[in-house]
């Protein structure tokens, strides 16, 4: 899914609709939380890799304030939709693969 199509604000959602695929709203929430954590970690890793290029042995105050490219990269990531919203859209579109753990009864 294209991130530009994901809403950047909170939307009221029908929990019955979210519970349908798993049969339990709590299992759905766990799936969404795990996927959101995966997305957040991937974004953090990507951002750190990009900002790594700007590290220098000695930073002085002038270099910190003059580095507009670094600021633009940070602002780009701040404008991205939150990982939870991305996970919700992926789940809604059936893009998340998950499997349920077997219980003792099964």
KOLRO-463419 format. One line per 2 residues: number of its first residue (from 1); their letters; for each residue z, x, y of C-alpha. Coordinates in nm, 3 decimals. Example, Ala and Ser with C-alpha at 12.3 -4.5 7.8 and 13.67 -1.06 7.14 Angstrom:
1> as> 0.780/1.230/-0.450  0.714/1.367/-0.106
***
This chain:
1> xx> 0.000/0.000/0.000  -0.080/0.116/0.349
3> xx> 0.236/0.185/0.549  0.082/0.032/0.861
5> xx> 0.086/-0.308/0.689  0.459/-0.293/0.619
7> xx> 0.675/-0.472/0.876  0.909/-0.242/1.065
9> xx> 1.174/-0.505/1.123  1.399/-0.705/0.897
11> xx> 1.262/-1.029/0.753  1.462/-1.309/0.592
13> xx> 1.352/-1.334/0.230  1.396/-1.584/-0.051
15> xx> 1.629/-1.428/-0.309  1.509/-1.666/-0.580
17> xx> 1.161/-1.520/-0.541  1.301/-1.167/-0.574
19> xx> 1.502/-1.257/-0.883  1.202/-1.400/-1.072
21> xx> 1.056/-1.072/-1.210  1.389/-0.946/-1.345
23> xx> 1.573/-1.272/-1.397  1.869/-1.142/-1.199
25> xx> 1.897/-1.070/-0.826  2.142/-0.785/-0.886
27> xx> 1.900/-0.603/-1.114  1.630/-0.648/-0.851
29> xx> 1.859/-0.499/-0.587  1.931/-0.197/-0.809
31> xx> 1.557/-0.144/-0.865  1.491/-0.167/-0.490
33> xx> 1.775/0.072/-0.408  1.657/0.332/-0.658
35> xx> 1.299/0.311/-0.529  1.415/0.331/-0.167
37> xx> 1.612/0.647/-0.252  1.301/0.799/-0.413
39> xx> 1.095/0.722/-0.103  1.361/0.858/0.133
41> xx> 1.393/1.183/-0.063  1.015/1.230/-0.068
43> xx> 0.991/1.171/0.307  1.281/1.407/0.376
45> xx> 1.121/1.678/0.163  0.787/1.631/0.340
47> xx> 0.948/1.642/0.686  1.152/1.953/0.602
49> xx> 0.839/2.125/0.474  0.654/2.052/0.798
51> xx> 0.947/2.159/1.015  0.991/2.479/0.812
53> xx> 0.686/2.618/0.993  0.873/2.604/1.321
55> xx> 1.174/2.806/1.212  1.212/3.143/1.375
57> xx> 1.460/3.422/1.334  1.603/3.372/1.677
59> xx> 1.587/3.050/1.867  1.646/3.049/2.235
61> xx> 1.690/2.738/2.446  1.342/2.766/2.602
63> xx> 1.169/2.761/2.264  1.367/2.458/2.154
65> xx> 1.275/2.251/2.459  0.911/2.363/2.473
67> xx> 0.819/2.287/2.114  0.641/1.955/2.169
69> xx> 0.455/1.967/1.837  0.783/1.967/1.646
71> xx> 0.904/1.674/1.856  0.586/1.478/1.784
73> xx> 0.627/1.532/1.408  0.986/1.407/1.426
75> xx> 0.884/1.103/1.630  0.610/1.022/1.378
77> xx> 0.865/1.005/1.096  1.103/0.799/1.309
79> xx> 0.829/0.537/1.360  0.763/0.503/0.987
81> xx> 0.896/0.191/0.812  1.235/0.232/0.652
83> xx> 1.232/0.323/0.281  1.397/-0.007/0.188
85> xx> 1.119/-0.205/0.356  0.856/0.002/0.173
87> xx> 1.036/-0.056/-0.159  1.055/-0.432/-0.095
89> xx> 0.683/-0.452/-0.023  0.601/-0.245/-0.333
91> xx> 0.820/-0.470/-0.547  0.668/-0.784/-0.397
93> xx> 0.317/-0.652/-0.470  0.407/-0.552/-0.828
95> xx> 0.361/-0.180/-0.760  0.699/-0.071/-0.898
97> xx> 0.720/0.004/-1.268  1.063/-0.043/-1.421
99> xx> 1.215/-0.106/-1.759  1.541/-0.269/-1.848
101> xx> 1.799/-0.082/-2.052  1.865/-0.234/-2.393
103> xx> 2.199/-0.401/-2.444  2.403/-0.395/-2.765
105> xx> 2.304/-0.755/-2.842  1.933/-0.670/-2.859
***
